[in-house]
Structure formats: structure tokens, C-alpha cells
Amino acid sequence: MSTLVDKDKEEVTEYFNNNGFERWNKIYSESDEVNDVQRDIRTGHGQTIDKVLRWVEEDGSAKSVFCDAGCGVGSLSIPLARLGAKVASSDISAAMTGEAEERAKAELGRDAKRISFTTSDLENLTGSYDTVLCIDVMIHYPTEKMSDMVSKLCSMSKNRVILSFAPDTWYYSLLKKIGELFPGPSKTTRAYLHTEEAVRKALAAEGFAIKRTEMTSTNFYYSRMLEAVRE
Ligand code: SAM
């Protein structure tokens, strides 16, 4: 693993255990203590979550075994468990998994036991799952590490991988550059965009074919989502 990647991971872990946790825990909730940008990101992220749940309901795959890698505060794991799924949820940040566990207990009661929570970097995960989910995590992965990350996700999947990323197109690159020129108080960790072509290539190299795609964009949130199934 290169020094750059180690440094990125340290930064991400530190961020999501401290300021990032405070910030994202509010965004991923119904709290009124958010600004307009954060509210917009909440809306966009909510749409992405709804799209995953719709896919799962459409093909009747809810009552299967999922891995939610980089689960955050459980925004996807919890509604999935409510649909009957068994979910192995993990995140690099202990603050995130702690909050996710609290929310699961509060929202699911006895059904919270359908979710197991682990604090772990996704590289160190093990196990085999019907579906591996990785939503809005790839933004923390430098370009040169993206295909290893996709390969790791595929290696844990029996049938399907659903992942999302901020797409590297001229338009979004420009938006990101503008954001970097005016970072303001919401400046977070480094953010990496990925080309769809490179992500598709990484999935194909592991024997996965694209089945469904989605794009969610609001003013400040943009996320391309791919569902890939084992061929
Ligand atoms: N997937 C969740 C969702 O959509 O609600 C959370 C998305 S949040 C933007 C990104 C999450 O990825 C954070 O909780 C962060 O701690 C986690 N993360 C970042 N790098 C990670 C890594 N290498 N392994 C595991 N989790 C990671």
C-alpha cells in the first residue's frame, strides 16, 4: 500500500471519527441544524438510498444476505433489515458504526439483530454475501486504488455488487474545482471522482456485468450508481 493511500486513510478515519462524524450524522438525519448545502446533500443521498431499496424490492431480493461496506450511520442497512435482509455492516469509523448501532436498536427493536456491526476498513473485511453494497464511499479512494477496492468488493460477492461514486465528467470536475477554490467551513477530506469507464472496467475484470444503472444529482450531490451481477 502506498504512503499516499495510508495518509488518505488516516485522514478519512480521523475525519469521520470527529468533525466529519458531527457533520454527516446531522446530514443523515432529520435534524434542522443543517445549512442549505447540507440539506441539498441530504435530499440527494436520500434519493440514492431509495433507488437501492426500489431495486431490491423490484427483484424480490430483500430476504438475502448483504454486506454494507462503509455503512455510515446505517442509512441503508436499517431500511434493508426492515425489509427482512440480514446485513453485515461495517465502517472505518467507530463513531459511525456506534451511531448506526444505536439507530438500529431505536428504529428496529428486536429486528436490530438482523444487522451485525463491525468497525473495519473495507480492505480487511472477510465473508461471502449475496449482495455487496458500497454507497458513496469511493469518493475517499484515490484513482490508482479504485480497481483494487472494486476487486475486493467483488471477491466478497456471490451474486451482485451495488456501488456508487461521484462521476469524473468535465462538468463535475469543474464543480469540484470551484468547490476547492472556495472551500469555506465545510471543507472536508480530499475527494476523488472516478470515470464510469474505469469503474466498469474494474467490475468486468472481476467477471461482473452491469444490470441496472442510476444517476442522482441535486445542486451539490451527484452520485452514479451501478448494479453489477456475477456472469
Ligand atoms: N454508505 C453510507 C451511506 O450511503 O449512508 C455512508 C456514506 S459516507 C459519505 C462515507 C462513509 O465511508 C463514511 O462513513 C466513512 O467512514 C466510510 N469510509 C471511508 N473510507 C472507508 C474505508 N476505506 N473502509 C470503510 N469505510 C470507509
Boltz pocket constraint, residues with backbone or C-beta under 6 A from the ligand:
constraints:
  - pocket:
      binder: B
      contacts: [[A, 9], [A, 12], [A, 16], [A, 24], [A, 28], [A, 69], [A, 70], [A, 71], [A, 72], [A, 73], [A, 74], [A, 75], [A, 76], [A, 90], [A, 91], [A, 92], [A, 93], [A, 96], [A, 120], [A, 121], [A, 122], [A, 123], [A, 134], [A, 135], [A, 136], [A, 137], [A, 140]]
      max_distance: 6.0
